[in-house]
Amino acid sequence: MKKKISLCLSSGGARGLAHIGVIEVLLENGYEIEQISGSSIGSVVGSMYATGSFLKFKKWVLGLDKLKIFSLMDFTIGGHGVMRGDKIFNKLKTIVGDQNIEDLNIPMKIIATDVVNGKEIVFKKGSMYDAMRASCSIPGLVRPFVYKKTQLVDGGVLNPLPLNHLLSPNQTLAVNLNETKINIKNKKASQTTQNSESSYFNVLKEYFYFNKRNRKRLSFFDLTYKSIHIMQNKLANEMLSKHPVDFIVNIPFDSCYPLEFYKAREMIKLGREMCIKALKNTTKAIV
């Protein structure tokens, strides 16, 4: 008889590919996932599992490289974000078709933030892709999703680890992608011949990732990036204190930068390793 477990998947950009490794380990250890709640990238991976297209999704992300990622960035001038954010989801729809959330194989809740009214929005029915698009609208980077005459942004703004939306779970495993206590330094990128693809990507890294050069003062984007993840880790820890879980998988916030989806293999492996460690501790976890 399989062990039932509820899964809470946090926000955290490309680090969320670690969610794939976590789900794999749970299935390999005889767990049956009975419900999922997710914010931002957590909503994407959770939904892909709930559709029954998990392996197809994994194969797609493993095929991503820097050039493919750059080609999916639909830049825009003006508005409330650097990117429209539609191109990547339109591409994903060709791989895994849209479904209504209420028709998925297991109960799924997707969290977004109503930035106009300052409140949380929980999607339990309707288009899976509309909900994911709203939940992944990173403020300042991706345009808000217009919904019922308001604007929705990333679910991680108010609730990066939505444990409170799991109903009467038997056992619970939470994946926090914003853990700040452990620092894992990125390996130095191998030196390659400069080309147009890498030069464009370096421009993006200058704006959206940490500036790795030693500076006495943080750049605007460095400061914003660090501040967001300190805030999200604090919110996640507060949620864990109110809703103790059986297992907690902590993924360090600097193990991968938000747009480095080409590191899928590395992040899946990290998710697997951290989940294996977490499953050895069966004590109710309180942070």
C-alpha positions in Angstrom: 0.0 0.0 0.0 1.4 3.4 -1.0 2.0 6.1 1.5 0.0 9.2 0.8 1.7 12.6 1.0 0.8 16.2 0.2 3.3 18.4 -1.6 3.9 22.2 -1.2 6.2 23.6 -3.9 7.7 27.1 -3.4 8.5 29.9 -5.8 12.1 30.5 -6.8 12.7 30.7 -10.6 14.9 28.1 -12.3 15.8 26.6 -8.9 12.2 25.2 -9.1 13.5 22.5 -11.5 14.7 20.9 -8.2 11.0 20.2 -7.7 11.3 17.6 -10.5 14.0 15.7 -8.6 11.9 15.8 -5.4 8.8 14.3 -7.0 10.9 11.6 -8.6 12.4 10.5 -5.2 8.9 10.5 -3.6 7.6 8.2 -6.3 10.6 5.9 -6.2 10.1 5.6 -2.4 6.5 4.5 -2.7 4.7 7.7 -2.0 1.4 8.7 -3.6 1.0 12.4 -4.0 -2.6 13.2 -3.0 -2.6 17.0 -3.4 -0.3 19.9 -4.4 -0.1 23.6 -3.7 2.4 25.8 -5.5 3.6 29.3 -6.1 5.3 30.5 -9.3 7.6 27.8 -10.6 6.1 25.5 -8.0 2.7 25.9 -9.7 4.3 24.9 -13.1 6.1 21.7 -12.0 3.1 20.7 -9.8 0.7 21.2 -12.7 2.9 19.2 -15.1 2.8 16.3 -12.6 -0.9 16.6 -12.1 -1.6 16.5 -15.8 0.2 13.2 -16.1 2.8 14.7 -18.5 5.6 14.8 -16.0 8.1 12.9 -18.0 7.3 14.9 -21.2 7.9 18.1 -19.3 11.2 16.8 -17.8 12.4 15.8 -21.2 11.6 19.3 -22.5 13.5 21.2 -19.7 16.5 18.9 -20.1 16.7 20.1 -23.7 16.9 23.8 -22.8 20.1 25.6 -23.4 21.0 29.3 -23.2 20.0 30.1 -26.8 16.6 28.4 -26.5 15.9 30.2 -23.3 16.8 33.5 -24.8 14.5 32.8 -27.8 11.6 32.4 -25.4 12.1 35.8 -23.8 9.5 38.1 -25.4 11.0 41.5 -24.6 8.7 44.5 -24.6 9.2 48.3 -24.3 7.1 50.1 -21.7 4.5 48.5 -19.5 5.0 46.9 -16.2 7.7 44.4 -17.1 10.7 43.7 -19.2 9.0 40.7 -20.8 5.4 39.9 -21.7 5.8 36.4 -20.4 3.5 34.7 -22.9 6.0 33.2 -25.3 7.3 30.5 -23.0 3.8 29.4 -21.9 2.6 29.3 -25.5 5.6 27.0 -26.3 4.9 24.8 -23.3 1.2 24.5 -24.5 2.5 22.7 -27.6 4.2 20.1 -25.4 1.5 19.8 -22.7 -2.0 21.0 -23.6 -4.1 23.2 -21.4 -6.5 21.7 -18.9 -8.9 23.0 -16.3 -7.4 22.8 -12.8 -10.5 21.0 -11.5 -10.0 18.2 -14.1 -6.4 17.4 -13.2 -5.5 13.9 -11.9 -4.9 15.2 -8.4 -6.2 18.4 -6.5 -4.0 21.4 -7.4 -4.0 24.9 -6.0 -2.1 27.7 -7.7 -1.3 30.9 -5.8 -1.0 34.4 -7.3 -1.0 37.9 -5.8 -3.6 40.6 -6.6 -1.2 43.5 -6.7 -3.9 46.1 -7.0 -5.9 45.0 -3.9 -3.0 43.5 -2.0 -4.4 40.1 -1.5 -3.8 36.5 -2.3 -5.6 34.7 -5.2 -6.0 31.0 -5.1 -6.8 29.2 -8.4 -8.7 25.9 -7.9 -10.5 25.8 -11.2 -10.3 27.3 -14.7 -7.4 27.3 -17.2 -4.2 25.8 -15.7 -2.1 28.0 -18.0 -3.9 31.2 -17.0 -3.2 30.4 -13.4 0.4 29.5 -14.0 1.0 32.7 -16.1 -0.4 34.8 -13.2 1.6 32.9 -10.6 4.8 33.4 -12.5 4.5 37.1 -13.2 7.7 38.2 -11.4 7.3 41.9 -10.5 9.4 44.2 -12.7 10.5 41.3 -14.9 7.2 39.9 -16.3 4.1 41.9 -17.1 1.2 41.3 -14.6 -1.6 39.0 -15.7 -4.9 40.8 -16.2 -7.7 38.9 -14.5 -11.2 40.1 -13.7 -10.3 43.8 -14.0 -7.3 43.5 -11.7 -3.6 42.6 -12.1 -2.0 39.5 -10.8 1.7 38.9 -10.1 3.9 36.2 -8.7 2.4 34.1 -5.9 5.7 34.3 -4.0 5.1 38.0 -3.3 2.7 37.1 -0.4 2.9 33.3 -0.1 6.0 31.7 -1.5 5.3 28.4 0.4 1.5 28.0 0.5 1.2 25.2 3.1 -2.0 26.8 4.3 -3.8 25.6 1.2 -3.3 21.9 1.8 -6.5 20.4 3.2 -6.1 17.8 6.0 -2.9 16.2 4.7 -1.8 12.8 5.9 1.8 13.6 5.6 3.3 16.8 4.1 6.6 17.6 2.3 7.5 21.2 1.6 10.2 22.4 -0.8 11.6 25.8 0.1 13.7 27.2 -2.8 14.7 30.3 -0.9 16.8 28.9 1.9 19.5 31.3 2.9 21.4 29.6 5.7 23.6 27.5 3.4 25.6 29.1 0.6 26.5 27.0 -2.4 28.8 28.8 -4.8 28.2 28.4 -8.5 31.0 26.7 -10.3 32.9 29.0 -12.6 31.6 28.8 -16.1 33.9 27.2 -18.5 35.5 29.6 -20.9 34.1 29.4 -24.4 34.5 31.3 -27.7 32.4 34.5 -27.6 29.4 34.4 -29.9 26.1 36.3 -30.3 24.2 33.9 -28.1 26.6 34.1 -25.1 27.0 37.9 -25.4 23.2 38.4 -25.3 22.9 36.1 -22.3 25.7 38.0 -20.5 23.7 41.2 -20.9 20.7 39.5 -19.2 22.9 38.2 -16.4 24.2 41.7 -15.8 20.6 42.9 -15.2 18.8 39.9 -13.7 21.4 37.9 -11.8 23.9 38.7 -9.1 26.8 40.8 -10.3 29.7 38.6 -9.4 32.4 41.3 -9.5 33.5 42.7 -6.2 31.8 46.0 -5.6 31.6 48.1 -2.5 28.0 48.9 -3.3 25.3 46.6 -4.6 23.7 47.4 -8.0 20.0 48.1 -8.1 19.3 44.6 -9.5 21.6 42.9 -6.9 19.9 44.7 -4.1 16.4 43.8 -5.4 17.3 40.2 -6.0 18.8 39.7 -2.5 16.0 41.6 -0.8 13.3 39.5 -2.5 14.9 36.2 -1.5 15.5 37.3 2.1 11.8 38.3 2.3 10.6 35.1 0.7 12.7 32.9 3.0 11.3 34.7 6.0 7.7 34.3 4.8 8.4 30.6 4.1 9.8 30.1 7.6 6.8 31.8 9.1 4.5 29.5 7.2 6.5 26.5 8.4 6.2 27.7 12.0 2.4 27.9 11.6 2.0 24.7 9.6 4.6 22.1 10.7 5.5 19.5 8.0 6.8 16.0 8.1 9.6 16.7 5.7 11.3 19.9 4.6 13.5 20.1 1.5 15.7 23.2 1.6 17.2 24.4 -1.7 19.8 27.2 -1.2 18.7 30.4 -2.9 22.1 30.9 -4.6 22.3 27.4 -6.0 21.0 28.7 -9.3 19.9 32.1 -10.5 16.3 32.8 -11.6 16.7 32.6 -15.4 19.3 29.7 -15.5 16.8 27.1 -16.8 19.6 25.6 -18.8 20.9 24.1 -15.5 18.0 21.7 -15.4 20.1 18.5 -15.0 22.1 20.1 -12.1 19.0 21.3 -10.3 17.1 18.0 -10.7 20.1 16.2 -9.2 20.2 18.7 -6.3 16.5 18.2 -5.7 16.9 14.4 -5.6 19.9 14.6 -3.2 18.1 17.0 -0.8 14.9 15.0 -0.8 16.7 11.8 0.0 18.2 13.5 3.0 14.9 14.9 4.1 13.1 11.6 3.9 15.6 10.2 6.5 14.2 12.6 9.0 10.6 11.6 9.9 10.3 14.0 12.8 7.6 16.7 12.4 9.7 19.7 11.2 9.2 23.1 12.8 11.4 26.0 11.7 
